[in-house]
Amino acid sequence: MTDEKKAEPGVLKSTLSINLHTYYAIRLWEGRKPEPGADKSERRRRIIGMPGVISRAKIASKDSENDNPWADMFLFNLEEKLSKSKQEIDLLVEQLNEVLRNVPGDIIISGVASTSPVNIGVHSRSPLGYKSVWLLVGYDELVLKAFQAFHYGLIARARRDELLNAGGHAVRQICALAQSYKTVPAEVIFLQDHKKEKRLLAATVCLILMSLVERNVPLFLLLLNNLVTLCVSIYAKNLHRPVTLPECLGLPDAVKA
């Protein structure tokens, strides 16, 4: 009788790298170091690059796994901002594509690329880190097409600079948002058998904070009502009996009455 060795697959492995063709995109990847000036008003603040964005997205994801509501709110805002910035850059790229297509049929314009693009390896432990890199690659494409269209006289210099500034601003917004994230110890604490309620409560708190920032009063009131209802429900489950809101809040008997 022979022993059959169980076949087991090895660990999954994949690598990813990007090519950046323009100095504009490379500067955004690297970020900006603080530059001292004669006084505070003249000093240029430090701006993190894509490695910093990837690092903070990883930290926030880890904090979120530990039920940190501030991390949940940051990741939500980052994803929303990434989606909006991507739409803005995609729209600008499509505008340039339309310009480049709108030439006489006998004119053939080839694609544009750097003769020596910079190849950069990318590794992120958060999907939002990769999404940030995709945004930068999209901006790199925008810069290429803007200079190509300007070179052939299809757009004016002012329009080229307008496109470059708009696209760069969309990427820098992501860097600025990521730079603002700091781990703040916070945990929504309940019994271990209420993990579902814990996650729901953390998400509700994040949405309430966002409604305050956006000054959306109707949404704030609705979420606040949901939060109170959820807290009372969890408190009742812990006591294994119905409770009232004053009792949940720990108010004295006189106030309850």
DABELVEN-V903379 format. One record per backbone hydrogen bond with DSSP energy under -1.0 kcal/mol. CO is the residue of the C=O (numbers start at 1). NH is the residue of the N-H. Records with the same first field share a line. If there is no record, write none. Layout:
CO: NH / NH
This chain:
16: 122
18: 120
20: 118
22: 26
23: 27
24: 28
25: 29
26: 30
27: 31
32: 47
35: 44
39: 42
44: 35
47: 32
49: 53
50: 54
51: 55
52: 56
53: 57
54: 58
55: 59
56: 60
57: 61
58: 62
59: 63
60: 64
61: 65
63: 68
64: 67
68: 72
69: 73
70: 74
71: 75
72: 76
73: 77
74: 78
75: 79
76: 80
77: 81
78: 82
79: 83
80: 84
81: 85
82: 86
83: 87
84: 88
85: 89
86: 90
87: 91
88: 92
89: 93
90: 94
91: 95
92: 96
93: 97
94: 98
95: 99
96: 100
97: 101
98: 102
101: 103
104: 107
118: 20
120: 18
126: 130
127: 131
128: 132
129: 133
130: 134
131: 135
132: 136
133: 137
134: 138
135: 139
136: 140
137: 141
138: 142
139: 143
140: 144
141: 145
142: 146
143: 147
144: 148
145: 149
146: 150
147: 151
148: 152
149: 154
150: 153
156: 160
157: 161
158: 162
159: 163
160: 164
161: 165
162: 166
163: 167
164: 168
165: 169
166: 170
167: 171
168: 172
169: 173
171: 175
172: 176
173: 177
174: 178
175: 179
176: 180
178: 181
191: 194
194: 198
195: 199
196: 200
197: 201
198: 202
199: 203
200: 204
201: 205
202: 206
203: 207
204: 208
205: 209
206: 210
207: 211
208: 212
209: 213
210: 214
211: 216
215: 217
216: 220
217: 221
218: 222
219: 223
220: 224
221: 225
222: 226
223: 227
224: 228
225: 229
226: 230
227: 231
228: 232
229: 233
230: 234
231: 235
232: 236
233: 237
234: 238
235: 239
236: 240 / 241
244: 248
245: 249
246: 251
252: 256
253: 257
